[in-house]
Amino acid sequence: MSLSPFPEAAPDFNDPIGLLRACHERILQHCATLERLVEHLRAQGVDAEARSAAGKIHHYFSTAGQHHHQDEEQDLFPRLARQSLKLADLVHRLRQDHAQMETLWRQLEPQLARPAQITDLDAFTALVADFAAIYRSHIARENEELLEMARHILGSGELKALGQKMAERRGARPPAF
C-alpha cells in the first residue's frame, strides 16, 4: 500500500492491462447503478432521476462497454489463446460469457433507451439480476486469471500493440511508450 498523499494516476493506453482492469471497475459500478435503478423504479416509477440513470447506463454499455469487449475479443484474447491449451480454454469460456452478455444487453438496451416503456418490472428486475450476475462472475475470472497471466505472458511489443489498438478504437492518440 502506498503512503503517498497523492492518488495514483489512472491507467492509460501505455498500460492496457491496467486500463482493462479499470474498465472492469466501471462496469461493476454501472451494474450496481442498474440494480439501484430497479429499486428506484419500484419506489418512484419512471421519473427524471430514473431516466437520467437509465440514460447513463445505456450510454456506457453502448459505447465504452462495447469497446471493452472489442478490446478483449479482437486484440487480447487472440494473443493469449495461442499461448497454451489452458489459456485457449479460458478464452473460449470468456467468449461464451460475452455472447451471453450480448444477448442480455440486446434485451436490456431498448428498455434503458426508453425507460417509460418498461411495462413488466418483474421481468426487467430478473433481466438486470442476470446481467449483473454474469458480469460479476466474468470480471472476477478475468481479473483473477486472465489479466494476471496476460501481464506476465505478453511482452512489451505485444502490450504496446494492444494499447495502440485500444486507442485507435476510441479515436484517441496512440500511446507514446
C-alpha atoms as an extended CHARMM CRD file, in Angstrom:
* protein
*
       177  EXT
         1         1  MET       CA              0.0000000000        0.0000000000        0.0000000000  PROA      1               0.0000000000
         2         2  SER       CA              1.3610000000        3.3970000000       -0.9900000000  PROA      2               0.0000000000
         3         3  LEU       CA              1.7690000000        6.0350000000        1.7000000000  PROA      3               0.0000000000
         4         4  SER       CA              1.7000000000        8.8640000000       -0.8090000000  PROA      4               0.0000000000
         5         5  PRO       CA             -0.9530000000       11.5180000000       -0.1430000000  PROA      5               0.0000000000
         6         6  PHE       CA             -1.4930000000       11.8020000000       -3.8800000000  PROA      6               0.0000000000
         7         7  PRO       CA             -3.7780000000        9.4780000000       -5.8060000000  PROA      7               0.0000000000
         8         8  GLU       CA             -2.1940000000        7.1510000000       -8.3080000000  PROA      8               0.0000000000
         9         9  ALA       CA             -2.5610000000        8.1620000000      -11.9310000000  PROA      9               0.0000000000
        10        10  ALA       CA             -5.3170000000        6.3400000000      -13.7580000000  PROA      10              0.0000000000
        11        11  PRO       CA             -4.0540000000        3.7340000000      -16.2120000000  PROA      11              0.0000000000
        12        12  ASP       CA             -3.8450000000        4.7960000000      -19.8300000000  PROA      12              0.0000000000
        13        13  PHE       CA             -3.0940000000        3.1510000000      -23.1710000000  PROA      13              0.0000000000
        14        14  ASN       CA              0.5420000000        2.7020000000      -22.0750000000  PROA      14              0.0000000000
        15        15  ASP       CA             -0.8230000000        0.2160000000      -19.5220000000  PROA      15              0.0000000000
        16        16  PRO       CA             -3.5140000000       -1.6660000000      -21.4610000000  PROA      16              0.0000000000
        17        17  ILE       CA             -3.8960000000       -4.3760000000      -18.8000000000  PROA      17              0.0000000000
        18        18  GLY       CA             -4.3790000000       -1.7370000000      -16.1130000000  PROA      18              0.0000000000
        19        19  LEU       CA             -6.8510000000        0.0330000000      -18.3790000000  PROA      19              0.0000000000
        20        20  LEU       CA             -8.8630000000       -3.1730000000      -18.8370000000  PROA      20              0.0000000000
        21        21  ARG       CA             -8.9500000000       -3.6220000000      -15.0400000000  PROA      21              0.0000000000
        22        22  ALA       CA            -10.1090000000       -0.0300000000      -14.5770000000  PROA      22              0.0000000000
        23        23  CYS       CA            -12.8320000000       -0.6070000000      -17.1470000000  PROA      23              0.0000000000
        24        24  HSD       CA            -13.9280000000       -3.6610000000      -15.1750000000  PROA      24              0.0000000000
        25        25  GLU       CA            -14.3740000000       -1.4380000000      -12.1260000000  PROA      25              0.0000000000
        26        26  ARG       CA            -16.5160000000        0.9930000000      -14.1260000000  PROA      26              0.0000000000
        27        27  ILE       CA            -18.6030000000       -1.8920000000      -15.4730000000  PROA      27              0.0000000000
        28        28  LEU       CA            -19.2210000000       -3.1150000000      -11.9230000000  PROA      28              0.0000000000
        29        29  GLN       CA            -20.1940000000        0.4120000000      -10.8690000000  PROA      29              0.0000000000
        30        30  HSD       CA            -22.6770000000        0.6250000000      -13.7330000000  PROA      30              0.0000000000
        31        31  CYS       CA            -24.1100000000       -2.7820000000      -12.8120000000  PROA      31              0.0000000000
        32        32  ALA       CA            -24.6410000000       -1.5170000000       -9.2480000000  PROA      32              0.0000000000
        33        33  THR       CA            -26.3260000000        1.6150000000      -10.6230000000  PROA      33              0.0000000000
        34        34  LEU       CA            -28.5340000000       -0.5900000000      -12.7800000000  PROA      34              0.0000000000
        35        35  GLU       CA            -29.5840000000       -2.5620000000       -9.7030000000  PROA      35              0.0000000000
        36        36  ARG       CA            -30.3210000000        0.6690000000       -7.8170000000  PROA      36              0.0000000000
        37        37  LEU       CA            -32.3950000000        1.7890000000      -10.7960000000  PROA      37              0.0000000000
        38        38  VAL       CA            -34.6360000000       -1.2580000000      -10.3280000000  PROA      38              0.0000000000
        39        39  GLU       CA            -35.2670000000       -0.2850000000       -6.7020000000  PROA      39              0.0000000000
        40        40  HSD       CA            -35.8770000000        3.3190000000       -7.7080000000  PROA      40              0.0000000000
        41        41  LEU       CA            -38.3860000000        2.2540000000      -10.3580000000  PROA      41              0.0000000000
        42        42  ARG       CA            -40.2350000000        0.1630000000       -7.7740000000  PROA      42              0.0000000000
        43        43  ALA       CA            -40.3860000000        3.0540000000       -5.3080000000  PROA      43              0.0000000000
        44        44  GLN       CA            -40.6650000000        6.1290000000       -7.5480000000  PROA      44              0.0000000000
        45        45  GLY       CA            -41.5670000000        4.9310000000      -11.0060000000  PROA      45              0.0000000000
        46        46  VAL       CA            -40.0630000000        6.4720000000      -14.1060000000  PROA      46              0.0000000000
        47        47  ASP       CA            -39.1480000000        9.9860000000      -13.0400000000  PROA      47              0.0000000000
        48        48  ALA       CA            -36.3870000000       12.3490000000      -14.1800000000  PROA      48              0.0000000000
        49        49  GLU       CA            -33.8410000000       10.6510000000      -11.9230000000  PROA      49              0.0000000000
        50        50  ALA       CA            -34.6890000000        7.2130000000      -13.3390000000  PROA      50              0.0000000000
        51        51  ARG       CA            -34.4960000000        8.4990000000      -16.9140000000  PROA      51              0.0000000000
        52        52  SER       CA            -31.1150000000       10.0930000000      -16.1960000000  PROA      52              0.0000000000
        53        53  ALA       CA            -29.6910000000        6.9250000000      -14.6210000000  PROA      53              0.0000000000
        54        54  ALA       CA            -31.0570000000        4.7560000000      -17.4350000000  PROA      54              0.0000000000
        55        55  GLY       CA            -29.5290000000        7.1330000000      -19.9870000000  PROA      55              0.0000000000
        56        56  LYS       CA            -26.0960000000        6.9950000000      -18.3530000000  PROA      56              0.0000000000
        57        57  ILE       CA            -26.1540000000        3.2080000000      -18.1090000000  PROA      57              0.0000000000
        58        58  HSD       CA            -27.3490000000        2.9280000000      -21.7080000000  PROA      58              0.0000000000
        59        59  HSD       CA            -24.6300000000        5.2630000000      -22.9570000000  PROA      59              0.0000000000
        60        60  TYR       CA            -21.8760000000        3.4510000000      -21.0620000000  PROA      60              0.0000000000
        61        61  PHE       CA            -22.7460000000       -0.0570000000      -22.1910000000  PROA      61              0.0000000000
        62        62  SER       CA            -23.4310000000        1.1400000000      -25.7600000000  PROA      62              0.0000000000
        63        63  THR       CA            -20.0310000000        2.8090000000      -26.1020000000  PROA      63              0.0000000000
        64        64  ALA       CA            -17.2760000000        2.0530000000      -23.5800000000  PROA      64              0.0000000000
        65        65  GLY       CA            -18.7250000000       -1.3600000000      -22.7640000000  PROA      65              0.0000000000
        66        66  GLN       CA            -18.7480000000       -2.3230000000      -26.4380000000  PROA      66              0.0000000000
        67        67  HSD       CA            -15.1920000000       -1.0280000000      -26.9060000000  PROA      67              0.0000000000
        68        68  HSD       CA            -14.0840000000       -3.0760000000      -23.9210000000  PROA      68              0.0000000000
        69        69  HSD       CA            -15.4570000000       -6.3030000000      -25.3740000000  PROA      69              0.0000000000
        70        70  GLN       CA            -13.8420000000       -5.4910000000      -28.7320000000  PROA      70              0.0000000000
        71        71  ASP       CA            -10.5090000000       -4.8790000000      -26.9680000000  PROA      71              0.0000000000
        72        72  GLU       CA            -10.7140000000       -8.3420000000      -25.4960000000  PROA      72              0.0000000000
        73        73  GLU       CA            -12.2740000000      -10.2580000000      -28.4020000000  PROA      73              0.0000000000
        74        74  GLN       CA            -10.2030000000       -8.7420000000      -31.2020000000  PROA      74              0.0000000000
        75        75  ASP       CA             -6.8980000000       -7.9540000000      -29.5500000000  PROA      75              0.0000000000
        76        76  LEU       CA             -6.3040000000       -9.5450000000      -26.1360000000  PROA      76              0.0000000000
        77        77  PHE       CA             -7.9360000000      -12.9660000000      -26.4860000000  PROA      77              0.0000000000
        78        78  PRO       CA             -6.1770000000      -13.9390000000      -29.7440000000  PROA      78              0.0000000000
        79        79  ARG       CA             -2.7900000000      -13.0130000000      -28.2620000000  PROA      79              0.0000000000
        80        80  LEU       CA             -3.4060000000      -15.2040000000      -25.2280000000  PROA      80              0.0000000000
        81        81  ALA       CA             -5.2940000000      -18.1450000000      -26.7380000000  PROA      81              0.0000000000
        82        82  ARG       CA             -2.2720000000      -19.2030000000      -28.7730000000  PROA      82              0.0000000000
        83        83  GLN       CA             -0.0340000000      -19.3710000000      -25.6870000000  PROA      83              0.0000000000
        84        84  SER       CA             -1.3850000000      -22.5970000000      -24.1710000000  PROA      84              0.0000000000
        85        85  LEU       CA             -4.3170000000      -25.0040000000      -24.1700000000  PROA      85              0.0000000000
        86        86  LYS       CA             -5.2660000000      -23.7930000000      -20.6810000000  PROA      86              0.0000000000
        87        87  LEU       CA             -5.4610000000      -20.1940000000      -21.8910000000  PROA      87              0.0000000000
        88        88  ALA       CA             -7.2900000000      -21.2250000000      -25.0520000000  PROA      88              0.0000000000
        89        89  ASP       CA             -9.9180000000      -22.9650000000      -22.8980000000  PROA      89              0.0000000000
        90        90  LEU       CA            -10.2470000000      -19.9380000000      -20.6110000000  PROA      90              0.0000000000
        91        91  VAL       CA            -10.6070000000      -17.6170000000      -23.6140000000  PROA      91              0.0000000000
        92        92  HSD       CA            -13.2740000000      -19.9260000000      -25.0530000000  PROA      92              0.0000000000
        93        93  ARG       CA            -15.2890000000      -19.7360000000      -21.8090000000  PROA      93              0.0000000000
        94        94  LEU       CA            -14.8830000000      -15.9480000000      -21.6470000000  PROA      94              0.0000000000
        95        95  ARG       CA            -16.1150000000      -15.6350000000      -25.2340000000  PROA      95              0.0000000000
        96        96  GLN       CA            -19.1720000000      -17.6880000000      -24.2910000000  PROA      96              0.0000000000
        97        97  ASP       CA            -19.7930000000      -15.2340000000      -21.4480000000  PROA      97              0.0000000000
        98        98  HSD       CA            -19.5190000000      -12.3420000000      -23.9030000000  PROA      98              0.0000000000
        99        99  ALA       CA            -22.1250000000      -13.9540000000      -26.1430000000  PROA      99              0.0000000000
       100       100  GLN       CA            -24.4770000000      -14.3550000000      -23.1910000000  PROA      100             0.0000000000
       101       101  MET       CA            -23.8210000000      -10.7570000000      -22.0910000000  PROA      101             0.0000000000
       102       102  GLU       CA            -24.6270000000       -9.5390000000      -25.5930000000  PROA      102             0.0000000000
       103       103  THR       CA            -27.8940000000      -11.4900000000      -25.6180000000  PROA      103             0.0000000000
       104       104  LEU       CA            -28.8980000000       -9.9580000000      -22.2860000000  PROA      104             0.0000000000
       105       105  TRP       CA            -27.8050000000       -6.4930000000      -23.4390000000  PROA      105             0.0000000000
       106       106  ARG       CA            -29.9770000000       -6.7380000000      -26.5650000000  PROA      106             0.0000000000
       107       107  GLN       CA            -32.9430000000       -7.2750000000      -24.2400000000  PROA      107             0.0000000000
       108       108  LEU       CA            -31.9600000000       -4.5170000000      -21.7910000000  PROA      108             0.0000000000
       109       109  GLU       CA            -30.8600000000       -1.8930000000      -24.3100000000  PROA      109             0.0000000000
       110       110  PRO       CA            -34.2750000000       -0.8370000000      -25.6670000000  PROA      110             0.0000000000
       111       111  GLN       CA            -35.7070000000       -0.6430000000      -22.1540000000  PROA      111             0.0000000000
       112       112  LEU       CA            -32.8830000000        1.5830000000      -20.9380000000  PROA      112             0.0000000000
       113       113  ALA       CA            -33.1690000000        3.7250000000      -24.0670000000  PROA      113             0.0000000000
       114       114  ARG       CA            -36.8740000000        4.2850000000      -23.2930000000  PROA      114             0.0000000000
       115       115  PRO       CA            -37.4550000000        3.5430000000      -19.5930000000  PROA      115             0.0000000000
       116       116  ALA       CA            -41.0720000000        4.7070000000      -19.7690000000  PROA      116             0.0000000000
       117       117  GLN       CA            -41.7050000000        1.5880000000      -21.8600000000  PROA      117             0.0000000000
       118       118  ILE       CA            -40.6740000000       -0.7810000000      -19.0480000000  PROA      118             0.0000000000
       119       119  THR       CA            -44.0540000000       -2.4060000000      -18.5450000000  PROA      119             0.0000000000
       120       120  ASP       CA            -43.1050000000       -5.5990000000      -16.6890000000  PROA      120             0.0000000000
       121       121  LEU       CA            -40.9450000000       -4.5490000000      -13.7590000000  PROA      121             0.0000000000
       122       122  ASP       CA            -40.5600000000       -8.1290000000      -12.5130000000  PROA      122             0.0000000000
       123       123  ALA       CA            -39.1740000000       -9.2660000000      -15.8800000000  PROA      123             0.0000000000
       124       124  PHE       CA            -36.9010000000       -6.1930000000      -16.0040000000  PROA      124             0.0000000000
       125       125  THR       CA            -35.6840000000       -6.9750000000      -12.4700000000  PROA      125             0.0000000000
       126       126  ALA       CA            -34.8500000000      -10.5740000000      -13.4270000000  PROA      126             0.0000000000
       127       127  LEU       CA            -33.0440000000       -9.4010000000      -16.5570000000  PROA      127             0.0000000000
       128       128  VAL       CA            -30.9910000000       -6.8870000000      -14.5590000000  PROA      128             0.0000000000
       129       129  ALA       CA            -30.1200000000       -9.5800000000      -11.9960000000  PROA      129             0.0000000000
       130       130  ASP       CA            -28.9230000000      -11.9570000000      -14.7320000000  PROA      130             0.0000000000
       131       131  PHE       CA            -26.9570000000       -9.1900000000      -16.4840000000  PROA      131             0.0000000000
       132       132  ALA       CA            -25.2140000000       -8.0430000000      -13.2930000000  PROA      132             0.0000000000
       133       133  ALA       CA            -24.5080000000      -11.6050000000      -12.1280000000  PROA      133             0.0000000000
       134       134  ILE       CA            -22.7930000000      -12.7020000000      -15.3210000000  PROA      134             0.0000000000
       135       135  TYR       CA            -20.7270000000       -9.5260000000      -15.4280000000  PROA      135             0.0000000000
       136       136  ARG       CA            -19.5980000000      -10.0100000000      -11.8250000000  PROA      136             0.0000000000
       137       137  SER       CA            -18.5420000000      -13.6310000000      -12.2910000000  PROA      137             0.0000000000
       138       138  HSD       CA            -16.9540000000      -12.8960000000      -15.6720000000  PROA      138             0.0000000000
       139       139  ILE       CA            -14.9530000000       -9.9420000000      -14.3710000000  PROA      139             0.0000000000
       140       140  ALA       CA            -13.7720000000      -11.9310000000      -11.3530000000  PROA      140             0.0000000000
       141       141  ARG       CA            -12.4980000000      -14.6790000000      -13.6760000000  PROA      141             0.0000000000
       142       142  GLU       CA            -10.8140000000      -12.1920000000      -15.9970000000  PROA      142             0.0000000000
       143       143  ASN       CA             -9.1740000000      -10.2290000000      -13.1820000000  PROA      143             0.0000000000
       144       144  GLU       CA             -8.0280000000      -13.2640000000      -11.1970000000  PROA      144             0.0000000000
       145       145  GLU       CA             -6.9570000000      -15.4940000000      -14.0680000000  PROA      145             0.0000000000
       146       146  LEU       CA             -6.7060000000      -13.8910000000      -17.4790000000  PROA      146             0.0000000000
       147       147  LEU       CA             -5.2750000000      -10.4510000000      -16.7480000000  PROA      147             0.0000000000
       148       148  GLU       CA             -2.7270000000      -11.7890000000      -14.2800000000  PROA      148             0.0000000000
       149       149  MET       CA             -1.4780000000      -14.2520000000      -16.8850000000  PROA      149             0.0000000000
       150       150  ALA       CA             -1.5460000000      -11.5830000000      -19.5980000000  PROA      150             0.0000000000
       151       151  ARG       CA              0.6270000000       -9.2620000000      -17.5330000000  PROA      151             0.0000000000
       152       152  HSD       CA              3.2760000000      -11.9960000000      -17.2220000000  PROA      152             0.0000000000
       153       153  ILE       CA              3.0000000000      -13.5610000000      -20.6770000000  PROA      153             0.0000000000
       154       154  LEU       CA              2.7300000000      -10.6140000000      -23.0530000000  PROA      154             0.0000000000
       155       155  GLY       CA              5.9410000000       -8.8860000000      -23.9950000000  PROA      155             0.0000000000
       156       156  SER       CA              6.3870000000       -5.1420000000      -24.2560000000  PROA      156             0.0000000000
       157       157  GLY       CA              5.8040000000       -5.1950000000      -28.0250000000  PROA      157             0.0000000000
       158       158  GLU       CA              2.5030000000       -7.0360000000      -27.6500000000  PROA      158             0.0000000000
       159       159  LEU       CA              1.3950000000       -4.7130000000      -24.8500000000  PROA      159             0.0000000000
       160       160  LYS       CA              2.2920000000       -1.7130000000      -26.9900000000  PROA      160             0.0000000000
       161       161  ALA       CA              0.2890000000       -3.1160000000      -29.9240000000  PROA      161             0.0000000000
       162       162  LEU       CA             -2.6490000000       -3.8270000000      -27.6080000000  PROA      162             0.0000000000
       163       163  GLY       CA             -2.5620000000       -0.2660000000      -26.2450000000  PROA      163             0.0000000000
       164       164  GLN       CA             -2.3810000000        1.1590000000      -29.7710000000  PROA      164             0.0000000000
       165       165  LYS       CA             -5.4020000000       -0.8580000000      -30.9230000000  PROA      165             0.0000000000
       166       166  MET       CA             -7.3630000000        0.2230000000      -27.8630000000  PROA      166             0.0000000000
       167       167  ALA       CA             -6.5160000000        3.8810000000      -28.5150000000  PROA      167             0.0000000000
       168       168  GLU       CA             -7.4250000000        3.6200000000      -32.2050000000  PROA      168             0.0000000000
       169       169  ARG       CA            -10.7780000000        2.0260000000      -31.3570000000  PROA      169             0.0000000000
       170       170  ARG       CA            -11.6430000000        5.0890000000      -29.2820000000  PROA      170             0.0000000000
       171       171  GLY       CA            -10.2440000000        7.6550000000      -31.6880000000  PROA      171             0.0000000000
       172       172  ALA       CA             -7.5540000000        8.5810000000      -29.1590000000  PROA      172             0.0000000000
       173       173  ARG       CA             -3.9230000000        9.3120000000      -29.7840000000  PROA      173             0.0000000000
       174       174  PRO       CA             -1.8410000000        6.1140000000      -29.6120000000  PROA      174             0.0000000000
       175       175  PRO       CA              0.4290000000        5.7470000000      -26.5690000000  PROA      175             0.0000000000
       176       176  ALA       CA              3.9320000000        7.1700000000      -26.7340000000  PROA      176             0.0000000000
       177       177  PHE       CA              5.6780000000        4.2890000000      -24.9050000000  PROA      177             0.0000000000
